[in-house]
Amino acid sequence: VNIDSDIACIGLECDIEVPTVVQIAPKVFYEYVRRPCVHFAFFNGAKRVWGGNSGPSMCAHPSLPVATQTCCPDGSKAEISCMFHGEYISFDVNKERCSNLVCPEATNSISDCGACCAQVRFSEAVPKRSHFQWTDGSCSFKLKVRLDGMAAIVHEPSSSVSTVVYVSNTVRNMNFFNLHWPRDPFVGDELFPTIDNNCGNETCIEQDDWTCLCDITITDEVGFSAEPADADTILSTLTVGAFEPELFGSDYATGVTHSSDSSITIYHKVVGVYALDTIFKLSDEFGETIY
């Protein structure tokens, strides 16, 4: 089903950040599935969220709707609310709904969940069944590097008895991925911190599981300050996808066709200005349209 234009919201619908399931006819339901590969794994300003009642914690992006409405009107005891089962909201919306009475960083228990108790749940075995609650606590990231150069994201909440195991500094971390490490110009070996080089001459800290735990600095940089030469340059420079500009309404100006490749369209928020939010529309090696 393709909807060619926006449909005006009615009543409660207008207060929902992201729908989960939409009914378009009797017994006909559609589920909203979030776009993959359009968000950063590392980011600044992360907030601490926790799962279940007295469950583990992890980091969450404050601008994304990934946790349940959680307020602490008495300053410590959390109260859960929701407009529908499975509703998720961003931190700013949570703050607004709570009239700024956001739960402090050490909060990890729930005193009242009303009709939303089904969202007080954490499942280590099936992560997609877990629900998380917002706090005002901060959260940071580190990098865990194995002997083979594979690296994993480690979350470090500001206040937590335990961290969600698949983003923790343990052998059970399940987020290892490849990195393009620099290479030795003479022998061609990849250069990364390992226990063999004292974790990068003590740049990182050696762990009991033969890995190195490293502090990181997160920076956002503009990929291009002028029109890129071609599609290969765009694909080799930009590695995170984007939503279609049309989804942002009038935020983006009409796309501009690339000067030498008509298959590339460039979208700016400010006409002609290349910035962090510039979006490129082009085709990948399989002929699929990507952003």
C-alpha positions in Angstrom: 0.0 0.0 0.0 1.4 3.4 -1.0 0.1 6.6 0.5 0.8 9.4 -1.9 0.1 12.3 0.6 0.0 12.9 4.3 -3.1 12.0 6.2 -4.2 14.5 8.9 -4.1 13.1 12.4 -7.2 13.0 14.6 -7.4 13.4 18.4 -4.9 11.1 20.2 -3.0 10.4 17.0 -1.7 13.9 17.0 0.2 13.4 20.3 2.0 10.2 19.2 5.6 10.5 18.1 5.9 7.2 16.3 3.1 4.7 15.5 3.7 1.0 15.8 0.7 -0.7 14.3 -1.9 1.1 12.1 -5.3 -0.3 11.2 -6.5 0.9 7.8 -9.6 -1.3 7.4 -11.4 -4.0 9.5 -9.0 -6.8 10.3 -6.3 -5.1 8.2 -3.2 -3.9 10.1 0.2 -2.6 9.1 3.3 -2.4 11.3 5.7 0.5 11.1 9.2 -0.8 10.8 12.0 1.6 11.6 14.6 2.2 8.9 17.9 0.4 9.4 21.3 2.1 9.1 20.1 5.7 9.5 21.4 6.3 13.0 24.9 6.6 14.5 26.2 3.8 16.8 28.3 6.4 18.7 26.9 9.8 19.6 27.3 12.7 22.1 24.7 13.6 24.7 23.5 10.0 25.4 21.0 9.5 28.2 20.8 6.5 30.6 17.8 4.2 30.2 17.0 1.1 32.2 14.9 -2.0 31.4 12.3 -3.7 33.5 12.0 -3.2 37.2 15.5 -2.8 38.7 16.9 -4.1 35.4 20.2 -3.3 33.6 21.0 0.0 31.9 22.4 1.2 28.6 22.7 4.4 26.5 20.0 5.9 24.3 19.9 8.9 21.9 17.7 11.6 23.5 16.2 12.6 20.2 15.0 9.1 19.3 11.7 7.5 20.5 13.2 4.5 22.1 11.9 4.4 25.7 8.7 4.6 27.7 7.2 7.8 29.3 8.8 7.8 32.8 8.2 10.5 35.4 9.3 10.9 39.0 6.9 13.4 40.5 8.2 12.8 44.0 11.8 12.9 42.9 12.7 9.2 43.1 9.9 6.8 42.4 9.2 6.2 38.8 5.7 6.2 37.3 5.1 4.7 33.8 2.5 6.1 31.4 1.6 5.4 27.8 -1.0 6.4 25.2 -1.1 2.8 23.8 0.7 -0.4 24.5 4.2 -0.4 23.1 4.5 3.4 22.8 8.0 4.9 22.7 8.9 8.5 23.0 12.0 10.7 22.9 13.7 12.2 25.9 12.4 15.7 25.0 8.8 14.6 24.7 9.2 12.6 27.9 10.5 15.8 29.7 7.5 17.7 28.3 4.9 15.2 29.4 6.5 14.9 32.8 6.4 18.7 33.3 10.2 18.5 33.7 9.9 16.0 36.5 12.2 13.5 34.8 13.6 10.7 36.9 17.1 11.3 38.3 20.1 9.3 37.0 20.1 6.6 39.7 16.4 5.6 39.3 15.9 1.9 38.5 12.6 0.9 40.1 9.0 1.6 39.2 6.3 2.4 41.8 3.3 2.7 39.4 2.7 1.5 35.9 -1.1 1.8 35.6 -2.4 0.3 32.3 1.2 0.2 30.9 2.6 -2.6 33.1 3.3 -4.7 30.0 6.1 -2.3 29.2 7.9 -3.0 32.5 9.9 -5.8 31.0 13.4 -6.8 30.1 14.4 -9.9 28.3 18.1 -10.8 27.9 17.3 -13.8 25.7 15.1 -11.9 23.3 16.2 -8.2 23.3 13.4 -7.0 21.0 10.9 -7.8 23.8 12.6 -5.4 26.2 11.2 -2.0 27.1 13.3 0.8 28.5 12.6 3.8 30.8 14.1 7.3 30.5 16.3 8.9 33.2 18.1 12.3 33.2 21.4 10.4 33.8 24.2 10.7 31.3 25.8 7.7 29.4 29.1 7.4 27.5 30.7 5.0 25.1 34.0 3.1 25.0 35.6 0.7 22.4 36.5 -2.9 23.3 39.2 -4.3 20.9 39.9 -8.0 20.4 43.2 -9.7 19.4 41.9 -10.0 15.8 41.1 -6.3 15.5 37.4 -6.7 15.9 35.8 -4.0 18.1 32.7 -3.7 20.1 30.6 -0.8 21.5 30.6 -0.6 25.3 28.0 1.5 27.1 28.9 3.1 30.4 25.8 4.6 32.2 26.6 7.3 34.8 24.7 5.3 37.5 24.0 1.6 37.2 24.2 -1.6 39.2 24.5 -3.5 35.9 24.7 -2.8 32.2 22.8 -4.6 29.4 25.0 -7.6 28.8 25.2 -7.2 25.0 26.8 -3.7 25.3 28.8 -4.4 28.5 32.5 -4.7 29.0 32.4 -8.6 29.2 33.0 -11.6 27.0 29.2 -11.7 26.4 29.3 -8.4 24.5 27.6 -9.2 21.1 28.4 -6.1 19.1 31.8 -6.9 17.6 32.4 -5.5 14.1 35.2 -4.9 11.7 37.1 -1.6 11.6 39.4 -0.2 8.9 42.5 0.2 11.0 45.5 2.0 9.5 48.3 -0.2 8.2 52.0 -0.3 8.7 53.5 1.3 5.6 56.4 -1.3 5.5 54.9 -4.7 6.3 51.2 -3.9 5.8 50.0 -5.1 9.2 46.9 -3.4 10.7 47.8 -1.1 13.6 45.4 -1.4 16.5 45.7 -1.8 20.3 46.2 -5.3 21.5 47.7 -7.0 24.6 50.8 -7.7 22.4 51.6 -4.0 22.2 50.5 -3.2 25.7 47.2 -1.9 24.4 48.7 0.7 22.2 51.5 1.6 24.6 48.9 2.0 27.4 46.6 4.2 25.3 43.9 1.7 26.2 43.5 -0.5 29.3 44.1 -4.2 29.2 41.2 -6.4 30.3 41.0 -9.8 31.8 39.5 -11.3 28.6 42.6 -10.3 26.5 40.9 -7.3 25.0 41.8 -3.6 25.3 39.2 -1.0 26.5 39.7 2.4 24.9 38.3 5.8 25.5 36.9 7.5 22.4 36.2 11.0 21.2 33.1 11.5 19.0 33.2 14.2 16.4 30.7 15.2 13.7 32.3 16.4 10.5 30.9 17.5 7.2 31.7 15.0 4.5 31.8 17.6 1.6 32.2 21.3 1.5 31.4 21.4 -2.2 29.8 19.1 -4.8 31.5 15.6 -4.7 33.0 14.4 -7.9 30.9 11.3 -8.5 28.9 8.5 -6.9 31.9 6.5 -5.9 33.3 9.5 -3.9 29.9 9.8 -2.1 29.7 6.0 -1.3 33.3 5.8 -0.1 33.0 8.9 2.2 29.5 8.6 3.6 28.7 5.3 5.4 25.5 6.1 7.2 22.1 6.2 5.4 19.4 8.8 5.7 15.7 9.1 5.5 14.1 10.3 2.3 14.1 14.1 2.4 10.4 14.2 1.6 9.7 12.7 5.1 10.9 16.0 6.6 8.3 18.1 4.8 9.4 21.6 4.1 12.6 21.3 6.1 14.5 20.5 2.9 14.6 22.5 -0.3 13.9 20.9 -3.7 16.7 18.5 -4.7 19.4 19.8 -7.0 20.7 17.5 -9.8 24.5 16.8 -9.8 26.3 18.9 -12.4 27.8 15.9 -14.2 25.7 12.9 -13.1 21.9 13.2 -13.5 21.4 10.1 -11.4 22.5 12.0 -8.2 20.3 14.4 -6.5 21.5 16.6 -3.6 19.2 18.0 -0.9 20.1 20.9 1.3 18.3 22.6 4.2 19.9 25.8 3.2 20.1 26.0 -0.6 23.7 25.4 -1.9 25.2 24.9 1.6 26.9 21.6 2.3 26.3 20.7 6.0 25.9 17.7 8.3 22.3 17.4 7.3 22.9 17.4 3.5 21.3 14.3 1.9 22.4 12.6 -1.3 20.1 10.4 -3.5 21.8 8.0 -5.7 22.0 4.3 -6.8 24.1 1.6 -5.2 26.0 -1.1 -7.1 22.8 -3.1 -7.3 20.8 -0.3 -8.9 18.8 0.3 -5.8 18.0 3.9 -4.8 19.6 4.9 -1.6 20.0 8.0 0.5 
